[in-house]
Amino acid sequence: MSPLRKHAYVQFYVLILALIAYISFCFIFLFVFPNHYFVSDFNIRLSSLVVETTVFISLLYSILSQKIKLGVFWVCITIAIGCFLIGNFISAFQVLNVELPIQNFNISDVFLLFFLFFFLFAFFYKIMMECNKWEKAYLLCDLCIVVTAIFTLEWYLFNKPSANILFLSIGDVFLSFIFPIIDLLLLLLGVTLIFRPAIFNAKSKLFIFILVLTGLAITDYLYFYLQGDLSERSVIFLRCLYRVFLLFIAIAATIPKNTSFKRNYFIINPTFGEKLLGIFPYLAVAVLIGFTLKEQTSSATLITGNCIAFVFVLIRHTIVRMQNKELTKTLKVFNNQLEQTVSQRTRDLINKSNDLVKNQERFKSLYEYHPDPILTIDSNGIVLNINQAGSMLLGKESAALIGKECFSIFLDEDKSELEAAIKKGKRCSSSSLQLRVKNNNEKDILFWYVTIVPIMIEGQTFGSYVMVKDITRMKQQQEEINYLAFHDTVTEIGNRIFFQQELDRS
C-alpha cells in the first residue's frame, strides 16, 4: 500500500472516530446524564467548534493533498464550512458585535447565511453541470414552482393566515423568507439526487450527500419553526445533529475515486425518475390549489402564492414551446440534410447505374461482335451463352446451343482434356488447349485453340468463359507445307528428303 493511500485511510479513520466520539458525547450528556455540568450552552458550542474545525481542516487537507479535485464544488463546500465555523466562533465568544439594520439579525447570522448560500450553490452547480440547457431551464422553473407552492403553504400554516406579506418590514421578510427557502431548496436538491443518474465518482458519496442535504434541511426546518415549542434538550440535540451531518461531508471527501467507475449506477431508474420529477411541480400546484379551495378564504398569502406559482407554470409551458420550436427547427434542418444526402446518394447511384449499364453495353458489344467465338458455360459445362461468331462457326443458332453441354460440340477423344480444363477453372485457374470440333457436315473437323478463363464474383467461381481461336486454316496450311517439304511440286512424287526419311524408318 502506498504512503498516500495510508494517509487517506488514516484521515478516514480519524474522522470516523471523531464522529463516534461526538455522537457518544451528545448521547451520554443529553440522555444518560441530562442534568450534568457538561450540558451547558458554552460546552455545546465549544464541542461544536471542535467538530467544525475538524471538518474544515480535513477538507483543506483533502484539497491540498489532491484527494479531491480542486473544483467549484469542493471549494464552495470548504468556504461554506469556513463561514459556518466563523459564525459560530463569533456567536460563542461574542466578538464583532456589529449592529445590523435588520432586527434580530446579527453578524453570526450573516456567516450562517453565507454557509447556506455556498452550500446550496455547490450542489446546485454540481447538478447543473450535468444538464443541457433545456434541463437547466426545467430544473430552475420546477424548483421555483415547488418552492412557491410549499413555502406558501408553510407561511399560511406557521404564520397568521391573515398576515399580508406586502405589509411586512424588510427585516421580517428577509428572515422569514431567505432561510426557509434555502432550506427548502436543499431538501429538494437532496430529493432530486435520488431520481437522477449519478453525478459523483463514488456510489457511497451519492448516498452521503443525499443524507446530508435532506438531514441539514429537515434539522434546520425543525430548529427554525419549532425552536420555541421544543425543550432545551431537544434544541441542543438538533444543534448537535447538524454537526454530525458536517462530519459526513468531511468523510465523503476522503472516499477515493472508483477507478472502474462509469457512472452507470442509480437509486431509481433515470427514465422513471425523469418522469417523476416532471410530475412534482404540477402535483405541488395541485396541492396548493386544492388547499386554497378547501380553506375557502381570501387570504393574501394563498392568493399571492397561487398567482406566483401560476406564473412559473406559464413560464414552464413557454420553455416547453421554445424547446418544441427548436426541436422542430432542428428536425427540419436534419430532414433537409437527409434529403440532400439522399438526393446526392440517389444521383451517385444513378450515375453508377448508368456507368454499369454502359459497361454492360460495352461488354455485350465486345462479347457479341468479337470476331472469335466466345462461349459462357457454368461450372458443369452447360452453355449459358454464345456470341454470333460462335454460332456462325458451328453453323447453328445460339438457341440450339444454349442449355446443351459444351462437350457435345467437341470430338469424344478430346472430352477428357476439356473436363480437366473446366475443373482447373473451378480452382480459379485459366488454361489453354487445342480441341477438335464437329461441324454440321460430319466429314469436316474444325481445330480450335481454346482458352478457358474462370468467371469470378466476390471470390467465388460461377462458370467460365471459353474463348476460341479457329486454327483450322492454319492446320491445313501447316499440312500443305509439310507435304511440299517431302514431295516434288510438279510431279508430286516424293523427293530425296522423303525417301531418306522412309529409309530411316525401314
Buried (B, 14 or more C-beta within 10 A) or exposed (E): EEEEEEBBEEBBEBBEEBBEEBBEBBEBBBEEEEEEEEBEEEBBBBBBBBBBBBBBEBBBBBBEEEBBEEEEBBBBBBBBBBBBBBBBBBBBEEEBEEEEEBEEBBBBBBBBBBBBBBBBBBBBEBBEEEBEEBBBBBBBBBBBBBBBBBBBBBBBEEBEEEBEBEEBEEBBEBBBBBBBBBBBBBBBBBBBBBBBBBBBBBBEBBBBBBBBBBBBBBBBBBBBBEEEEBEEEBBBBBBBBBBBBBBBBBBBBBBBEBEEEEEEEBBBEBEEBBEBBEEBBBBBBEEBBEBBEEEEBEBBBBEBBBEBBBEBBEBBEEBBEEBEEEEEEEEEEEEEEEEEEEEEEEEEEEEEEEEEEEEEEEEEEEBBEBEBBBBBBBBEBBBBBBBBBBBEBBEBEBEEBBEEEBBEBBBEEBBEBBEEBBEBBEEEEBBEBEBBBBBEEEEEEBBBBBBBBBBEEEEEBEBBBBBBBBBBEEBEEEEEEEEEEBBEEEEEEBBEEBEEEEEEEE
